[in-house]
Amino acid sequence: MRRAGASDSAPVVVAVDGGGSKTDAVALTLDGRVVAHRRGPGSSPQLEGLAASVAVVDELVSAVSARRPVLQVDLYLSGLDLPVEIERYRTAIDWLAWASPSTVIDNDLFALLRAGTDAPDAIAVVCGTGVNAIGVRADGASARFPSLGPISGDWGGGSGLGEQALWHAAREVDGRGEPTVLTAAIVERLGAASLSDLIEDLHFGRRSTAELSDLAPVVFEAARGGDAVAGALVDRQADEILAFARACLTRLDLLDRAVPVVLGGGVVRSGDSRMLGRVAAGLAAIAPGAVLEFFASAPIIGAALLALESGGAGPDALVRARDEVAASTGASVPVGG
């Protein structure tokens, strides 16, 4: 979407926030006015591959910047967790017309963190397709995680909940596991003839395991209905979110500080009271001064603020940009944001 109000020749900064399911890009003038917004498919290099991710990002950056001079580009993408991954991405975009030595490339958690708070000491945990976190401290120290799946100790998000829901359903069907309403709910949600047919289709590649991420709402609904298996999965997800937050606070020696802990991502945005209540109670027990903040808006807001800051924009521009990006992308701005 393009917006009126700025000269077609005015220079812009471009911000990109890319996850496993979608990618947002916005172009803004240095006074914080949005001139274009586009949304494309997922651009996580871990999920899509490096070349496919670069292709999605290039198309979106080119579309929103059009023929305007580009002052600065900030890219915040899921799947950029290791320094070598960031360097490979930089090499892959180096030949593109809009790329420059000042181009910022980093994990999408930075966009979530900036969207939720500008505090110098802060934590962000994202629970969407997967789970990851980042912590920053005023002196420049940070806490990060490899986020490479089970091999780096990760579990949860839509993919983890879906895989475990199917695991329990399969065991109920063959008699190894406990009774659970998840079995029938999974079959209905994914439109399968039976659970056995679904498992066979997944095994032979006739269906993608990515579909299992769609099962998170089924798990939450079953838990609210009193299903013990689903309830245990919801509790496990809450404990994983809390574990990330605790690890960040501990590694940065912030357990006794009044630190904002920003939660975001699709699973968090579901607003499940059991999961979020368990996270809140656990955080209060380990870090009484920490302030839990649920960020329901699009992280592209944070990416835009970071890009403007990289480009040298002033405070008034940041205030305007927060409202304009929210309006352009259909995201709400939290009260006080």
Phi and psi in degrees as GROMACS dihedral restraints (atoms count N, CA, C in turn):
[ dihedral_restraints ]
;  ai    aj    ak    al  type     phi  dphi    fc
    3     4     5     6     1  -106.7    20    10
    4     5     6     7     1   147.2    20    10
    6     7     8     9     1  -122.3    20    10
    7     8     9    10     1   147.8    20    10
    9    10    11    12     1   -83.7    20    10
   10    11    12    13     1   167.4    20    10
   12    13    14    15     1   118.1    20    10
   13    14    15    16     1    -7.9    20    10
   15    16    17    18     1  -136.4    20    10
   16    17    18    19     1   146.3    20    10
   18    19    20    21     1   -58.9    20    10
   19    20    21    22     1   142.3    20    10
   21    22    23    24     1   -66.4    20    10
   22    23    24    25     1   -11.6    20    10
   24    25    26    27     1  -103.8    20    10
   25    26    27    28     1     0.5    20    10
   27    28    29    30     1   -66.6    20    10
   28    29    30    31     1   135.3    20    10
   30    31    32    33     1   -67.0    20    10
   31    32    33    34     1   152.6    20    10
   33    34    35    36     1  -134.1    20    10
   34    35    36    37     1   160.0    20    10
   36    37    38    39     1  -107.5    20    10
   37    38    39    40     1   150.1    20    10
   39    40    41    42     1  -123.0    20    10
   40    41    42    43     1   133.6    20    10
   42    43    44    45     1  -121.1    20    10
   43    44    45    46     1   139.8    20    10
   45    46    47    48     1  -130.0    20    10
   46    47    48    49     1   131.8    20    10
   48    49    50    51     1  -123.4    20    10
   49    50    51    52     1   116.6    20    10
   51    52    53    54     1  -124.1    20    10
   52    53    54    55     1   132.0    20    10
   54    55    56    57     1  -123.0    20    10
   55    56    57    58     1  -159.7    20    10
   57    58    59    60     1   -78.1    20    10
   58    59    60    61     1   -21.6    20    10
   60    61    62    63     1  -116.1    20    10
   61    62    63    64     1   -24.3    20    10
   63    64    65    66     1  -155.2    20    10
   64    65    66    67     1   163.4    20    10
   66    67    68    69     1  -135.7    20    10
   67    68    69    70     1   129.6    20    10
   69    70    71    72     1  -109.1    20    10
   70    71    72    73     1   141.7    20    10
   72    73    74    75     1  -135.4    20    10
   73    74    75    76     1   137.1    20    10
   75    76    77    78     1  -132.5    20    10
   76    77    78    79     1   147.1    20    10
   78    79    80    81     1  -114.5    20    10
   79    80    81    82     1   135.4    20    10
   81    82    83    84     1  -135.3    20    10
   82    83    84    85     1   146.9    20    10
   84    85    86    87     1   -77.8    20    10
   85    86    87    88     1   164.4    20    10
   87    88    89    90     1   -67.3    20    10
   88    89    90    91     1   -13.1    20    10
   90    91    92    93     1   -89.2    20    10
   91    92    93    94     1     8.5    20    10
   93    94    95    96     1    89.4    20    10
   94    95    96    97     1    12.9    20    10
   96    97    98    99     1   -91.2    20    10
   97    98    99   100     1   131.7    20    10
   99   100   101   102     1   -79.5    20    10
  100   101   102   103     1   127.3    20    10
  102   103   104   105     1  -106.5    20    10
  103   104   105   106     1   -19.2    20    10
  105   106   107   108     1  -163.0    20    10
  106   107   108   109     1   147.6    20    10
  108   109   110   111     1  -139.7    20    10
  109   110   111   112     1   136.3    20    10
  111   112   113   114     1  -136.3    20    10
  112   113   114   115     1   149.7    20    10
  114   115   116   117     1  -124.4    20    10
  115   116   117   118     1   134.9    20    10
  117   118   119   120     1  -131.1    20    10
  118   119   120   121     1  -172.2    20    10
  120   121   122   123     1   -71.6    20    10
  121   122   123   124     1   177.6    20    10
  123   124   125   126     1   -59.1    20    10
  124   125   126   127     1   150.6    20    10
  126   127   128   129     1  -135.7    20    10
  127   128   129   130     1    23.3    20    10
  129   130   131   132     1   -68.7    20    10
  130   131   132   133     1   119.7    20    10
  132   133   134   135     1   -63.8    20    10
  133   134   135   136     1   -25.6    20    10
  135   136   137   138     1   -67.9    20    10
  136   137   138   139     1   -37.1    20    10
  138   139   140   141     1   -90.2    20    10
  139   140   141   142     1   -40.3    20    10
  141   142   143   144     1   -96.3    20    10
  142   143   144   145     1   -19.2    20    10
  144   145   146   147     1    95.0    20    10
  145   146   147   148     1   151.6    20    10
  147   148   149   150     1   -62.2    20    10
  148   149   150   151     1   -48.3    20    10
  150   151   152   153     1   -63.0    20    10
  151   152   153   154     1   -43.2    20    10
  153   154   155   156     1   -66.2    20    10
  154   155   156   157     1   -39.1    20    10
  156   157   158   159     1   -62.3    20    10
  157   158   159   160     1   -47.0    20    10
  159   160   161   162     1   -61.1    20    10
  160   161   162   163     1   -38.6    20    10
  162   163   164   165     1   -63.1    20    10
  163   164   165   166     1   -43.1    20    10
  165   166   167   168     1   -63.7    20    10
  166   167   168   169     1   -47.0    20    10
  168   169   170   171     1   -63.9    20    10
  169   170   171   172     1   -44.1    20    10
  171   172   173   174     1   -60.8    20    10
  172   173   174   175     1   -43.5    20    10
  174   175   176   177     1   -61.8    20    10
  175   176   177   178     1   -42.3    20    10
  177   178   179   180     1   -71.3    20    10
  178   179   180   181     1   -43.9    20    10
  180   181   182   183     1   -61.7    20    10
  181   182   183   184     1   -43.5    20    10
  183   184   185   186     1   -64.4    20    10
  184   185   186   187     1   -36.9    20    10
  186   187   188   189     1   -69.0    20    10
  187   188   189   190     1   -44.9    20    10
  189   190   191   192     1   -77.6    20    10
  190   191   192   193     1   -29.8    20    10
  192   193   194   195     1   -82.9    20    10
  193   194   195   196     1   -24.8    20    10
  195   196   197   198     1    50.0    20    10
  196   197   198   199     1  -126.3    20    10
  198   199   200   201     1  -102.4    20    10
  199   200   201   202     1    13.8    20    10
  201   202   203   204     1   -74.8    20    10
  202   203   204   205     1   149.7    20    10
  204   205   206   207     1   -63.9    20    10
  205   206   207   208     1   133.6    20    10
  207   208   209   210     1  -102.6    20    10
  208   209   210   211     1   115.2    20    10
  210   211   212   213     1   -81.2    20    10
  211   212   213   214     1   -36.1    20    10
  213   214   215   216     1  -159.4    20    10
  214   215   216   217     1   142.1    20    10
  216   217   218   219     1  -128.2    20    10
  217   218   219   220     1   129.0    20    10
  219   220   221   222     1  -118.1    20    10
  220   221   222   223     1   124.1    20    10
  222   223   224   225     1  -114.4    20    10
  223   224   225   226     1   124.5    20    10
  225   226   227   228     1  -125.8    20    10
  226   227   228   229     1   108.5    20    10
  228   229   230   231     1  -126.3    20    10
  229   230   231   232     1   138.2    20    10
  231   232   233   234     1   -62.3    20    10
  232   233   234   235     1   142.3    20    10
  234   235   236   237     1    95.0    20    10
  235   236   237   238     1    -4.1    20    10
  237   238   239   240     1   -98.4    20    10
  238   239   240   241     1    84.0    20    10
  240   241   242   243     1  -109.9    20    10
  241   242   243   244     1   -24.5    20    10
  243   244   245   246     1  -112.0    20    10
  244   245   246   247     1   148.0    20    10
  246   247   248   249     1   -53.6    20    10
  247   248   249   250     1   -37.6    20    10
  249   250   251   252     1   -67.0    20    10
  250   251   252   253     1   -32.2    20    10
  252   253   254   255     1   -68.3    20    10
  253   254   255   256     1   -38.2    20    10
  255   256   257   258     1   -66.3    20    10
  256   257   258   259     1   -42.4    20    10
  258   259   260   261     1   -66.2    20    10
  259   260   261   262     1   -39.1    20    10
  261   262   263   264     1   -63.9    20    10
  262   263   264   265     1   -38.2    20    10
  264   265   266   267     1   -66.4    20    10
  265   266   267   268     1   -41.5    20    10
  267   268   269   270     1   -61.1    20    10
  268   269   270   271     1   -42.1    20    10
  270   271   272   273     1   -63.6    20    10
  271   272   273   274     1   -38.7    20    10
  273   274   275   276     1   -68.4    20    10
  274   275   276   277     1   -27.5    20    10
  276   277   278   279     1   -99.4    20    10
  277   278   279   280     1    -3.7    20    10
  279   280   281   282     1   -56.6    20    10
  280   281   282   283     1   -31.5    20    10
  282   283   284   285     1   -84.6    20    10
  283   284   285   286     1    -8.4    20    10
  285   286   287   288     1   -75.3    20    10
  286   287   288   289     1   145.9    20    10
  288   289   290   291     1   -61.2    20    10
  289   290   291   292     1   -33.2    20    10
  291   292   293   294     1   -87.7    20    10
  292   293   294   295     1   -11.0    20    10
  294   295   296   297     1   -78.7    20    10
  295   296   297   298     1   147.7    20    10
  297   298   299   300     1  -152.2    20    10
  298   299   300   301     1   169.8    20    10
  300   301   302   303     1   -59.3    20    10
  301   302   303   304     1   -23.2    20    10
  303   304   305   306     1   -85.1    20    10
  304   305   306   307     1    -6.8    20    10
  306   307   308   309     1   -58.5    20    10
  307   308   309   310     1   128.1    20    10
  309   310   311   312     1   -93.0    20    10
  310   311   312   313     1   129.5    20    10
  312   313   314   315     1  -129.6    20    10
  313   314   315   316     1   121.7    20    10
  315   316   317   318     1  -161.8    20    10
  316   317   318   319     1  -179.9    20    10
  318   319   320   321     1   -69.1    20    10
  319   320   321   322     1   148.8    20    10
  321   322   323   324     1   -68.0    20    10
  322   323   324   325     1   -11.9    20    10
  324   325   326   327     1   -61.4    20    10
  325   326   327   328     1   -30.6    20    10
  327   328   329   330     1   -65.4    20    10
  328   329   330   331     1   -34.6    20    10
  330   331   332   333     1   -67.7    20    10
  331   332   333   334     1   -43.3    20    10
  333   334   335   336     1   -61.1    20    10
  334   335   336   337     1   -45.1    20    10
  336   337   338   339     1   -61.4    20    10
  337   338   339   340     1   -46.2    20    10
  339   340   341   342     1   -69.0    20    10
  340   341   342   343     1   -33.2    20    10
  342   343   344   345     1   -66.7    20    10
  343   344   345   346     1   -34.5    20    10
  345   346   347   348     1   -85.9    20    10
  346   347   348   349     1   -28.7    20    10
  348   349   350   351     1  -163.1    20    10
  349   350   351   352     1   155.4    20    10
  351   352   353   354     1  -115.1    20    10
  352   353   354   355     1    18.6    20    10
  354   355   356   357     1   -65.4    20    10
  355   356   357   358     1   142.1    20    10
  357   358   359   360     1   -70.0    20    10
  358   359   360   361     1   -29.5    20    10
  360   361   362   363     1  -107.6    20    10
  361   362   363   364     1   119.9    20    10
  363   364   365   366     1  -162.4    20    10
  364   365   366   367     1   157.5    20    10
  366   367   368   369     1  -127.8    20    10
  367   368   369   370     1   142.4    20    10
  369   370   371   372     1  -131.8    20    10
  370   371   372   373     1   134.4    20    10
  372   373   374   375     1  -124.8    20    10
  373   374   375   376     1   126.5    20    10
  375   376   377   378     1  -108.8    20    10
  376   377   378   379     1   133.4    20    10
  378   379   380   381     1  -130.6    20    10
  379   380   381   382     1    94.3    20    10
  381   382   383   384     1  -125.6    20    10
  382   383   384   385     1  -113.5    20    10
  384   385   386   387     1   -62.5    20    10
  385   386   387   388     1   -39.2    20    10
  387   388   389   390     1  -131.2    20    10
  388   389   390   391     1  -163.6    20    10
  390   391   392   393     1  -131.3    20    10
  391   392   393   394     1   138.3    20    10
  393   394   395   396     1  -157.8    20    10
  394   395   396   397     1   169.1    20    10
  396   397   398   399     1  -154.7    20    10
  397   398   399   400     1   162.4    20    10
  399   400   401   402     1  -147.8    20    10
  400   401   402   403     1   145.8    20    10
  402   403   404   405     1  -128.2    20    10
  403   404   405   406     1   142.1    20    10
  405   406   407   408     1  -129.4    20    10
  406   407   408   409     1   152.4    20    10
  408   409   410   411     1  -129.1    20    10
  409   410   411   412     1   153.3    20    10
  411   412   413   414     1   -56.6    20    10
  412   413   414   415     1   -29.2    20    10
  414   415   416   417     1   -84.3    20    10
  415   416   417   418     1     5.8    20    10
  417   418   419   420     1    98.9    20    10
  418   419   420   421     1    -9.5    20    10
  420   421   422   423     1   -68.1    20    10
  421   422   423   424     1   150.7    20    10
  423   424   425   426     1  -143.6    20    10
  424   425   426   427     1   159.7    20    10
  426   427   428   429     1  -124.1    20    10
  427   428   429   430     1   123.7    20    10
  429   430   431   432     1  -132.3    20    10
  430   431   432   433     1   168.8    20    10
  432   433   434   435     1  -132.6    20    10
  433   434   435   436     1   147.3    20    10
  435   436   437   438     1   -61.4    20    10
  436   437   438   439     1   -36.0    20    10
  438   439   440   441     1    52.1    20    10
  439   440   441   442     1    54.9    20    10
  441   442   443   444     1  -108.1    20    10
  442   443   444   445     1    15.3    20    10
  444   445   446   447     1    93.4    20    10
  445   446   447   448     1  -156.8    20    10
  447   448   449   450     1   -56.3    20    10
  448   449   450   451     1   -31.0    20    10
  450   451   452   453     1   -68.6    20    10
  451   452   453   454     1   -18.9    20    10
  453   454   455   456     1  -112.3    20    10
  454   455   456   457     1    21.2    20    10
  456   457   458   459     1    83.6    20    10
  457   458   459   460     1    17.6    20    10
  459   460   461   462     1   -95.4    20    10
  460   461   462   463     1   146.1    20    10
  462   463   464   465     1  -153.3    20    10
  463   464   465   466     1   145.4    20    10
  465   466   467   468     1   120.1    20    10
  466   467   468   469     1  -165.5    20    10
  468   469   470   471     1    75.2    20    10
  469   470   471   472     1  -176.7    20    10
  471   472   473   474     1   -58.2    20    10
  472   473   474   475     1   -40.0    20    10
  474   475   476   477     1   -67.0    20    10
  475   476   477   478     1   -44.8    20    10
  477   478   479   480     1   -65.6    20    10
  478   479   480   481     1   -43.7    20    10
  480   481   482   483     1   -62.9    20    10
  481   482   483   484     1   -42.2    20    10
  483   484   485   486     1   -65.9    20    10
  484   485   486   487     1   -44.0    20    10
  486   487   488   489     1   -61.9    20    10
  487   488   489   490     1   -43.4    20    10
  489   490   491   492     1   -70.9    20    10
  490   491   492   493     1   -34.2    20    10
  492   493   494   495     1   -61.9    20    10
  493   494   495   496     1   -44.2    20    10
  495   496   497   498     1   -65.7    20    10
  496   497   498   499     1   -38.9    20    10
  498   499   500   501     1   -58.1    20    10
  499   500   501   502     1   -47.8    20    10
  501   502   503   504     1   -67.5    20    10
  502   503   504   505     1   -38.3    20    10
  504   505   506   507     1   -64.7    20    10
  505   506   507   508     1   -41.9    20    10
  507   508   509   510     1   -61.1    20    10
  508   509   510   511     1   -39.2    20    10
  510   511   512   513     1   -73.0    20    10
  511   512   513   514     1   -29.2    20    10
  513   514   515   516     1   -67.9    20    10
  514   515   516   517     1   -42.5    20    10
  516   517   518   519     1   -61.7    20    10
  517   518   519   520     1   -40.4    20    10
  519   520   521   522     1   -95.7    20    10
  520   521   522   523     1     5.1    20    10
  522   523   524   525     1    93.0    20    10
  523   524   525   526     1    -0.8    20    10
  525   526   527   528     1   -82.8    20    10
  526   527   528   529     1   -22.1    20    10
  528   529   530   531     1  -117.0    20    10
  529   530   531   532     1  -175.6    20    10
  531   532   533   534     1   -80.5    20    10
  532   533   534   535     1   154.9    20    10
  534   535   536   537     1   -62.4    20    10
  535   536   537   538     1   140.8    20    10
  537   538   539   540     1  -155.0    20    10
  538   539   540   541     1   141.2    20    10
  540   541   542   543     1   -73.0    20    10
  541   542   543   544     1    -8.7    20    10
  543   544   545   546     1   -60.1    20    10
  544   545   546   547     1   -32.4    20    10
  546   547   548   549     1   -58.1    20    10
  547   548   549   550     1   -55.8    20    10
  549   550   551   552     1   -66.1    20    10
  550   551   552   553     1   -36.5    20    10
  552   553   554   555     1   -66.2    20    10
  553   554   555   556     1   -38.0    20    10
  555   556   557   558     1   -65.6    20    10
  556   557   558   559     1   -45.8    20    10
  558   559   560   561     1   -58.6    20    10
  559   560   561   562     1   -44.4    20    10
  561   562   563   564     1   -67.5    20    10
  562   563   564   565     1   -45.7    20    10
  564   565   566   567     1   -61.7    20    10
  565   566   567   568     1   -41.2    20    10
  567   568   569   570     1   -95.1    20    10
  568   569   570   571     1     2.3    20    10
  570   571   572   573     1    64.8    20    10
  571   572   573   574     1    36.6    20    10
  573   574   575   576     1   -93.0    20    10
  574   575   576   577     1   156.2    20    10
  576   577   578   579     1   -70.2    20    10
  577   578   579   580     1   -36.2    20    10
  579   580   581   582     1  -160.7    20    10
  580   581   582   583     1   168.1    20    10
  582   583   584   585     1   -66.1    20    10
  583   584   585   586     1   -37.8    20    10
  585   586   587   588     1   -62.5    20    10
  586   587   588   589     1   -41.0    20    10
  588   589   590   591     1   -63.9    20    10
  589   590   591   592     1   -40.7    20    10
  591   592   593   594     1   -61.8    20    10
  592   593   594   595     1   -46.5    20    10
  594   595   596   597     1   -61.1    20    10
  595   596   597   598     1   -42.8    20    10
  597   598   599   600     1   -64.3    20    10
  598   599   600   601     1   -41.5    20    10
  600   601   602   603     1   -63.1    20    10
  601   602   603   604     1   -40.1    20    10
  603   604   605   606     1   -66.4    20    10
  604   605   606   607     1   -40.3    20    10
  606   607   608   609     1   -63.3    20    10
  607   608   609   610     1   -42.3    20    10
  609   610   611   612     1   -90.5    20    10
  610   611   612   613     1     4.4    20    10
  612   613   614   615     1    78.5    20    10
  613   614   615   616     1    11.4    20    10
  615   616   617   618     1   -75.1    20    10
  616   617   618   619     1   -19.5    20    10
  618   619   620   621     1  -131.7    20    10
  619   620   621   622     1   151.7    20    10
  621   622   623   624     1   -90.4    20    10
  622   623   624   625     1   141.1    20    10
  624   625   626   627     1   -64.9    20    10
  625   626   627   628     1   -16.8    20    10
  627   628   629   630     1   -60.9    20    10
  628   629   630   631     1   -24.3    20    10
  630   631   632   633     1   -63.2    20    10
  631   632   633   634     1   -23.5    20    10
  633   634   635   636     1   -65.0    20    10
  634   635   636   637     1   -22.4    20    10
  636   637   638   639     1   -62.9    20    10
  637   638   639   640     1   -21.7    20    10
  639   640   641   642     1   -75.7    20    10
  640   641   642   643     1    -3.8    20    10
  642   643   644   645     1   -89.7    20    10
  643   644   645   646     1    -6.8    20    10
  645   646   647   648     1   -55.5    20    10
  646   647   648   649     1   -45.8    20    10
  648   649   650   651     1   -60.8    20    10
  649   650   651   652     1   -32.4    20    10
  651   652   653   654     1   -63.5    20    10
  652   653   654   655     1   -41.5    20    10
  654   655   656   657     1   -63.8    20    10
  655   656   657   658     1   -46.1    20    10
  657   658   659   660     1   -63.5    20    10
  658   659   660   661     1   -41.6    20    10
  660   661   662   663     1   -64.8    20    10
  661   662   663   664     1   -42.1    20    10
  663   664   665   666     1   -64.9    20    10
  664   665   666   667     1   -38.7    20    10
  666   667   668   669     1   -63.9    20    10
  667   668   669   670     1   -42.3    20    10
  669   670   671   672     1   -63.5    20    10
  670   671   672   673     1   -27.3    20    10
  672   673   674   675     1   -82.7    20    10
  673   674   675   676     1    -0.7    20    10
  675   676   677   678     1    99.2    20    10
  676   677   678   679     1     5.9    20    10
  678   679   680   681     1   -68.1    20    10
  679   680   681   682     1   123.4    20    10
  681   682   683   684     1   -68.5    20    10
  682   683   684   685     1   -38.8    20    10
  684   685   686   687     1   -64.1    20    10
  685   686   687   688     1   -47.7    20    10
  687   688   689   690     1   -64.6    20    10
  688   689   690   691     1   -39.9    20    10
  690   691   692   693     1   -60.9    20    10
  691   692   693   694     1   -38.6    20    10
  693   694   695   696     1   -65.7    20    10
  694   695   696   697     1   -35.6    20    10
  696   697   698   699     1   -67.6    20    10
  697   698   699   700     1   -41.5    20    10
  699   700   701   702     1   -62.3    20    10
  700   701   702   703     1   -43.3    20    10
  702   703   704   705     1   -63.5    20    10
  703   704   705   706     1   -39.8    20    10
  705   706   707   708     1   -63.6    20    10
  706   707   708   709     1   -39.3    20    10
  708   709   710   711     1   -64.3    20    10
  709   710   711   712     1   -42.5    20    10
  711   712   713   714     1   -59.9    20    10
  712   713   714   715     1   -42.5    20    10
  714   715   716   717     1   -66.4    20    10
  715   716   717   718     1   -32.6    20    10
  717   718   719   720     1   -69.0    20    10
  718   719   720   721     1   -42.2    20    10
  720   721   722   723     1   -60.1    20    10
  721   722   723   724     1   -45.3    20    10
  723   724   725   726     1   -63.4    20    10
  724   725   726   727     1   -38.1    20    10
  726   727   728   729     1   -62.1    20    10
  727   728   729   730     1   -41.0    20    10
  729   730   731   732     1   -62.6    20    10
  730   731   732   733     1   -47.3    20    10
  732   733   734   735     1   -61.8    20    10
  733   734   735   736     1   -45.1    20    10
  735   736   737   738     1   -61.3    20    10
  736   737   738   739     1   -43.1    20    10
  738   739   740   741     1   -62.2    20    10
  739   740   741   742     1   -42.5    20    10
  741   742   743   744     1   -63.0    20    10
  742   743   744   745     1   -48.7    20    10
  744   745   746   747     1   -62.0    20    10
  745   746   747   748     1   -39.5    20    10
  747   748   749   750     1   -69.8    20    10
  748   749   750   751     1   -47.0    20    10
  750   751   752   753     1   -64.4    20    10
  751   752   753   754     1   -29.7    20    10
  753   754   755   756     1   -97.4    20    10
  754   755   756   757     1     5.3    20    10
  756   757   758   759     1    56.5    20    10
  757   758   759   760     1    48.3    20    10
  759   760   761   762     1  -117.7    20    10
  760   761   762   763     1    13.2    20    10
  762   763   764   765     1   -62.3    20    10
  763   764   765   766     1   -25.6    20    10
  765   766   767   768     1  -104.4    20    10
  766   767   768   769     1    16.9    20    10
  768   769   770   771     1  -106.8    20    10
  769   770   771   772     1   160.8    20    10
  771   772   773   774     1   -85.7    20    10
  772   773   774   775     1    79.5    20    10
  774   775   776   777     1  -104.5    20    10
  775   776   777   778     1   131.3    20    10
  777   778   779   780     1   -72.1    20    10
  778   779   780   781     1   134.0    20    10
  780   781   782   783     1  -115.9    20    10
  781   782   783   784     1   105.2    20    10
  783   784   785   786     1   -91.8    20    10
  784   785   786   787     1   125.8    20    10
  786   787   788   789     1  -108.8    20    10
  787   788   789   790     1   134.5    20    10
  789   790   791   792     1  -149.0    20    10
  790   791   792   793     1  -178.6    20    10
  792   793   794   795     1   105.0    20    10
  793   794   795   796     1   161.0    20    10
  795   796   797   798     1   -60.8    20    10
  796   797   798   799     1   -38.6    20    10
  798   799   800   801     1   -67.6    20    10
  799   800   801   802     1   -40.2    20    10
  801   802   803   804     1   -64.8    20    10
  802   803   804   805     1   -41.4    20    10
  804   805   806   807     1   -65.8    20    10
  805   806   807   808     1   -12.7    20    10
  807   808   809   810     1   -62.7    20    10
  808   809   810   811     1   -24.0    20    10
  810   811   812   813     1    72.5    20    10
  811   812   813   814     1    21.7    20    10
  813   814   815   816     1   -60.8    20    10
  814   815   816   817     1   121.1    20    10
  816   817   818   819     1   -69.2    20    10
  817   818   819   820     1   -34.5    20    10
  819   820   821   822     1   -65.0    20    10
  820   821   822   823     1   -47.8    20    10
  822   823   824   825     1   -65.2    20    10
  823   824   825   826     1   -51.1    20    10
  825   826   827   828     1   -69.4    20    10
  826   827   828   829     1   -33.6    20    10
  828   829   830   831     1   -65.3    20    10
  829   830   831   832     1   -38.1    20    10
  831   832   833   834     1   -67.3    20    10
  832   833   834   835     1   -39.8    20    10
  834   835   836   837     1   -62.4    20    10
  835   836   837   838     1   -46.0    20    10
  837   838   839   840     1   -61.4    20    10
  838   839   840   841     1   -44.3    20    10
  840   841   842   843     1   -64.7    20    10
  841   842   843   844     1   -42.0    20    10
  843   844   845   846     1   -65.8    20    10
  844   845   846   847     1   -39.9    20    10
  846   847   848   849     1   -67.0    20    10
  847   848   849   850     1   -40.3    20    10
  849   850   851   852     1   -62.0    20    10
  850   851   852   853     1   -31.2    20    10
  852   853   854   855     1   -74.6    20    10
  853   854   855   856     1   -34.3    20    10
  855   856   857   858     1   -98.1    20    10
  856   857   858   859     1   -25.5    20    10
  858   859   860   861     1  -143.8    20    10
  859   860   861   862     1    79.4    20    10
  861   862   863   864     1   -57.2    20    10
  862   863   864   865     1   -27.1    20    10
  864   865   866   867     1   -86.3    20    10
  865   866   867   868     1   -11.6    20    10
  867   868   869   870     1   -66.5    20    10
  868   869   870   871     1   146.7    20    10
  870   871   872   873     1  -116.4    20    10
  871   872   873   874     1   113.8    20    10
  873   874   875   876     1   -81.4    20    10
  874   875   876   877     1   128.5    20    10
  876   877   878   879     1  -127.2    20    10
  877   878   879   880     1   125.9    20    10
  879   880   881   882     1   -97.8    20    10
  880   881   882   883     1   115.5    20    10
  882   883   884   885     1  -100.4    20    10
  883   884   885   886     1   109.7    20    10
  885   886   887   888     1   -95.5    20    10
  886   887   888   889     1    -4.8    20    10
  888   889   890   891     1   -86.7    20    10
  889   890   891   892     1   176.1    20    10
  891   892   893   894     1   -78.5    20    10
  892   893   894   895     1   132.8    20    10
  894   895   896   897     1   -63.3    20    10
  895   896   897   898     1   -12.7    20    10
  897   898   899   900     1   -58.5    20    10
  898   899   900   901     1   -24.4    20    10
  900   901   902   903     1   -59.4    20    10
  901   902   903   904     1   -47.1    20    10
  903   904   905   906     1   -65.8    20    10
  904   905   906   907     1   -39.4    20    10
  906   907   908   909     1   -61.0    20    10
  907   908   909   910     1   -40.0    20    10
  909   910   911   912     1   -65.7    20    10
  910   911   912   913     1   -42.6    20    10
  912   913   914   915     1   -62.9    20    10
  913   914   915   916     1   -41.4    20    10
  915   916   917   918     1   -65.5    20    10
  916   917   918   919     1   -40.7    20    10
  918   919   920   921     1   -64.8    20    10
  919   920   921   922     1   -40.5    20    10
  921   922   923   924     1   -64.5    20    10
  922   923   924   925     1   -42.0    20    10
  924   925   926   927     1   -62.8    20    10
  925   926   927   928     1   -39.7    20    10
  927   928   929   930     1   -62.6    20    10
  928   929   930   931     1   -34.2    20    10
  930   931   932   933     1   -84.5    20    10
  931   932   933   934     1    -3.3    20    10
  933   934   935   936     1    92.6    20    10
  934   935   936   937     1    18.5    20    10
  936   937   938   939     1   -70.1    20    10
  937   938   939   940     1   155.7    20    10
  939   940   941   942     1   -92.8    20    10
  940   941   942   943     1   176.7    20    10
  942   943   944   945     1   -59.4    20    10
  943   944   945   946     1   -39.7    20    10
  945   946   947   948     1   -62.9    20    10
  946   947   948   949     1   -37.1    20    10
  948   949   950   951     1   -64.9    20    10
  949   950   951   952     1   -37.0    20    10
  951   952   953   954     1   -67.4    20    10
  952   953   954   955     1   -40.2    20    10
  954   955   956   957     1   -62.6    20    10
  955   956   957   958     1   -47.1    20    10
  957   958   959   960     1   -63.0    20    10
  958   959   960   961     1   -42.6    20    10
  960   961   962   963     1   -62.9    20    10
  961   962   963   964     1   -40.1    20    10
  963   964   965   966     1   -57.3    20    10
  964   965   966   967     1   -45.4    20    10
  966   967   968   969     1   -69.8    20    10
  967   968   969   970     1   -42.7    20    10
  969   970   971   972     1   -70.2    20    10
  970   971   972   973     1   -39.1    20    10
  972   973   974   975     1   -66.4    20    10
  973   974   975   976     1   -40.8    20    10
  975   976   977   978     1   -59.4    20    10
  976   977   978   979     1   -43.7    20    10
  978   979   980   981     1   -67.1    20    10
  979   980   981   982     1   -38.7    20    10
  981   982   983   984     1   -72.1    20    10
  982   983   984   985     1   -32.8    20    10
  984   985   986   987     1  -100.5    20    10
  985   986   987   988     1    -2.6    20    10
  987   988   989   990     1    77.9    20    10
  988   989   990   991     1    17.0    20    10
  990   991   992   993     1   -95.6    20    10
  991   992   993   994     1   145.2    20    10
  993   994   995   996     1   -87.4    20    10
  994   995   996   997     1   150.8    20    10
  996   997   998   999     1  -100.5    20    10
  997   998   999  1000     1   123.0    20    10
  999  1000  1001  1002     1   -58.8    20    10
 1000  1001  1002  1003     1   150.7    20    10
 1002  1003  1004  1005     1   -58.8    20    10
 1003  1004  1005  1006     1   130.8    20    10
 1005  1006  1007  1008     1    85.3    20    10
 1006  1007  1008  1009     1    -2.7    20    10
